Amino acid sequence: MDTKVSVKGNVMLPTSLRRQLGIKAGDELKAELRDEGILLSPKAKPKRKKRYKTRIATDPITGMAVLDVEDGAPELTNEMVREMLADFP
């Protein structure tokens, strides 16, 4: 695939390549000079633990305080609850 260098030195990566490599706007690339030319590769992204939105709500039946977690969240463990409550005032 061909591309051009802009006046400011920017290089446009074709959409198909960005999609295959999972490169998004703002991602950092590593540039290396090789005998054959320039090698651009995505820098390793630190793995982030998905954080689910939680809130303390009132149970409509018992009237007691309960943790409400967004849909799709995994089952809460005691450790996860302790971690969430540590940030609660």
BAMIKOL-615688 format. One record per residue: residue number from 1; x, y, z of N, C-alpha, C in turn. Coordinates in nm, 3 decimals. Example, Ala and Ser with C-alpha at 12.3 -4.5 7.8 and 13.67 -1.06 7.14 Angstrom:
! BAMIKOL-615688
SITE:1:1.319:-0.569:0.780:1.230:-0.450:0.780:1.320:-0.330:0.780
SITE:2:1.285:-0.225:0.708:1.367:-0.106:0.714:1.290:0.003:0.787
***
This chain:
! BAMIKOL-615688
SITE:1:0.083:-0.118:0.000:0.000:0.000:0.000:0.088:0.124:0.000
SITE:2:0.047:0.220:-0.076:0.124:0.344:-0.086:0.061:0.451:0.001
SITE:3:0.144:0.542:0.047:0.098:0.657:0.124:0.195:0.771:0.099
SITE:4:0.163:0.890:0.147:0.249:1.006:0.127:0.288:1.068:0.260
SITE:5:0.395:1.144:0.258:0.438:1.221:0.374:0.390:1.364:0.352
SITE:6:0.322:1.421:0.455:0.271:1.556:0.442:0.384:1.657:0.460
SITE:7:0.354:1.784:0.436:0.451:1.892:0.453:0.505:1.894:0.596
SITE:8:0.420:1.858:0.693:0.460:1.857:0.833:0.528:1.726:0.875
SITE:9:0.546:1.634:0.782:0.613:1.507:0.813:0.519:1.398:0.860
SITE:10:0.389:1.422:0.853:0.292:1.320:0.895:0.276:1.215:0.786
SITE:11:0.259:1.090:0.830:0.235:0.980:0.738:0.097:0.923:0.767
SITE:12:0.016:0.908:0.664:-0.119:0.853:0.681:-0.111:0.702:0.667
SITE:13:-0.154:0.631:0.771:-0.160:0.485:0.763:-0.296:0.445:0.707
SITE:14:-0.299:0.357:0.608:-0.427:0.316:0.551:-0.520:0.256:0.657
SITE:15:-0.648:0.281:0.643:-0.748:0.234:0.739:-0.740:0.084:0.761
SITE:16:-0.722:0.007:0.655:-0.719:-0.139:0.669:-0.603:-0.183:0.760
SITE:17:-0.489:-0.117:0.750:-0.375:-0.152:0.837:-0.403:-0.113:0.982
SITE:18:-0.461:0.006:1.002:-0.493:0.050:1.138:-0.591:-0.046:1.204
SITE:19:-0.691:-0.090:1.129:-0.789:-0.184:1.184:-0.724:-0.317:1.219
SITE:20:-0.641:-0.370:1.130:-0.576:-0.499:1.154:-0.488:-0.495:1.279
SITE:21:-0.423:-0.381:1.301:-0.331:-0.369:1.415:-0.397:-0.308:1.538
SITE:22:-0.521:-0.265:1.525:-0.591:-0.204:1.639:-0.535:-0.068:1.676
SITE:23:-0.481:0.005:1.579:-0.424:0.137:1.604:-0.533:0.242:1.597
SITE:24:-0.540:0.324:1.702:-0.641:0.430:1.708:-0.572:0.566:1.721
SITE:25:-0.645:0.673:1.697:-0.591:0.808:1.709:-0.530:0.826:1.848
SITE:26:-0.411:0.880:1.853:-0.343:0.905:1.980:-0.252:0.791:2.024
SITE:27:-0.263:0.673:1.961:-0.174:0.562:1.995:-0.031:0.596:1.956
SITE:28:0.063:0.546:2.034:0.204:0.571:2.005:0.260:0.459:1.919
SITE:29:0.347:0.497:1.824:0.415:0.400:1.739:0.565:0.409:1.764
SITE:30:0.631:0.297:1.750:0.776:0.293:1.761:0.831:0.298:1.618
SITE:31:0.925:0.389:1.592:0.985:0.402:1.459:1.130:0.356:1.466
SITE:32:1.166:0.261:1.380:1.303:0.210:1.375:1.357:0.221:1.233
SITE:33:1.482:0.261:1.223:1.549:0.267:1.094:1.607:0.129:1.066
SITE:34:1.572:0.073:0.952:1.621:-0.059:0.911:1.692:-0.044:0.777
SITE:35:1.771:-0.142:0.740:1.840:-0.138:0.612:1.741:-0.123:0.497
SITE:36:1.624:-0.187:0.512:1.523:-0.184:0.406:1.441:-0.056:0.407
SITE:37:1.447:0.020:0.517:1.365:0.141:0.527:1.329:0.170:0.671
SITE:38:1.205:0.213:0.693:1.156:0.247:0.827:1.053:0.144:0.869
SITE:39:1.065:0.097:0.992:0.969:0.003:1.047:0.888:0.075:1.155
SITE:40:0.757:0.083:1.135:0.667:0.141:1.234:0.591:0.026:1.300
SITE:41:0.590:0.026:1.433:0.515:-0.078:1.504:0.447:-0.016:1.625
SITE:42:0.328:-0.067:1.660:0.257:-0.012:1.775:0.334:-0.041:1.903
SITE:43:0.339:0.059:1.992:0.400:0.035:2.123:0.302:-0.049:2.203
SITE:44:0.355:-0.133:2.289:0.270:-0.218:2.372:0.187:-0.131:2.465
SITE:45:0.058:-0.156:2.467:-0.033:-0.082:2.555:-0.040:-0.156:2.687
SITE:46:-0.034:-0.082:2.797:-0.050:-0.149:2.924:-0.191:-0.205:2.936
SITE:47:-0.200:-0.328:2.984:-0.332:-0.390:3.000:-0.404:-0.323:3.114
SITE:48:-0.524:-0.276:3.086:-0.604:-0.212:3.190:-0.716:-0.306:3.231
SITE:49:-0.737:-0.309:3.358:-0.844:-0.388:3.412:-0.974:-0.311:3.389
SITE:50:-1.074:-0.376:3.331:-1.201:-0.308:3.308:-1.263:-0.276:3.442
SITE:51:-1.302:-0.152:3.457:-1.368:-0.109:3.580:-1.515:-0.087:3.550
SITE:52:-1.599:-0.149:3.628:-1.742:-0.136:3.609:-1.796:-0.029:3.702
SITE:53:-1.891:0.045:3.652:-1.951:0.151:3.733:-2.036:0.088:3.843
SITE:54:-2.012:0.132:3.963:-2.088:0.084:4.077:-2.142:0.203:4.155
SITE:55:-2.249:0.179:4.226:-2.302:0.284:4.313:-2.374:0.216:4.428
SITE:56:-2.391:0.289:4.535:-2.467:0.237:4.647:-2.610:0.288:4.630
SITE:57:-2.703:0.193:4.632:-2.844:0.225:4.611:-2.925:0.168:4.728
SITE:58:-3.050:0.203:4.733:-3.140:0.150:4.836:-3.225:0.042:4.773
SITE:59:-3.223:-0.077:4.834:-3.304:-0.188:4.786:-3.451:-0.151:4.806
SITE:60:-3.535:-0.158:4.700:-3.674:-0.116:4.711:-3.757:-0.204:4.805
SITE:61:-3.715:-0.327:4.827:-3.792:-0.418:4.912:-3.751:-0.406:5.059
SITE:62:-3.620:-0.413:5.084:-3.572:-0.413:5.223:-3.541:-0.274:5.275
SITE:63:-3.516:-0.180:5.184:-3.478:-0.046:5.226:-3.333:-0.037:5.270
SITE:64:-3.259:-0.147:5.255:-3.117:-0.150:5.295:-3.028:-0.101:5.182
SITE:65:-2.909:-0.055:5.218:-2.811:-0.011:5.118:-2.754:-0.134:5.048
SITE:66:-2.747:-0.127:4.916:-2.691:-0.236:4.835:-2.599:-0.176:4.729
SITE:67:-2.507:-0.258:4.679:-2.422:-0.215:4.567:-2.494:-0.245:4.437
SITE:68:-2.499:-0.148:4.350:-2.561:-0.164:4.218:-2.450:-0.156:4.115
SITE:69:-2.436:-0.258:4.033:-2.329:-0.266:3.934:-2.390:-0.269:3.794
SITE:70:-2.324:-0.204:3.698:-2.377:-0.199:3.562:-2.390:-0.339:3.502
SITE:71:-2.478:-0.352:3.403:-2.500:-0.480:3.335:-2.371:-0.531:3.272
SITE:72:-2.352:-0.662:3.272:-2.236:-0.724:3.210:-2.117:-0.739:3.303
SITE:73:-2.130:-0.689:3.425:-2.019:-0.700:3.521:-2.011:-0.843:3.572
SITE:74:-1.888:-0.889:3.602:-1.874:-1.023:3.656:-1.927:-1.028:3.800
SITE:75:-1.944:-1.150:3.851:-1.989:-1.166:3.989:-1.887:-1.102:4.082
SITE:76:-1.934:-1.028:4.180:-1.844:-0.958:4.272:-1.786:-1.054:4.376
SITE:77:-1.656:-1.041:4.399:-1.590:-1.117:4.504:-1.576:-1.028:4.627
SITE:78:-1.545:-1.088:4.740:-1.524:-1.009:4.862:-1.413:-0.907:4.841
SITE:79:-1.307:-0.948:4.772:-1.193:-0.858:4.747:-1.237:-0.739:4.663
SITE:80:-1.321:-0.764:4.563:-1.368:-0.655:4.477:-1.453:-0.556:4.558
SITE:81:-1.537:-0.608:4.647:-1.622:-0.521:4.729:-1.535:-0.438:4.822
SITE:82:-1.434:-0.501:4.885:-1.344:-0.427:4.973:-1.275:-0.314:4.898
SITE:83:-1.231:-0.343:4.776:-1.162:-0.242:4.694:-1.255:-0.124:4.663
SITE:84:-1.380:-0.155:4.630:-1.476:-0.047:4.600:-1.507:0.035:4.725
SITE:85:-1.525:-0.031:4.838:-1.559:0.039:4.960:-1.443:0.121:5.014
SITE:86:-1.321:0.085:4.979:-1.203:0.161:5.024:-1.208:0.303:4.969
SITE:87:-1.268:0.323:4.852:-1.278:0.457:4.792:-1.402:0.531:4.839
SITE:88:-1.491:0.465:4.911:-1.614:0.527:4.956:-1.589:0.608:5.082
SITE:89:-1.639:0.731:5.085:-1.611:0.818:5.202:-1.667:0.770:5.333
***
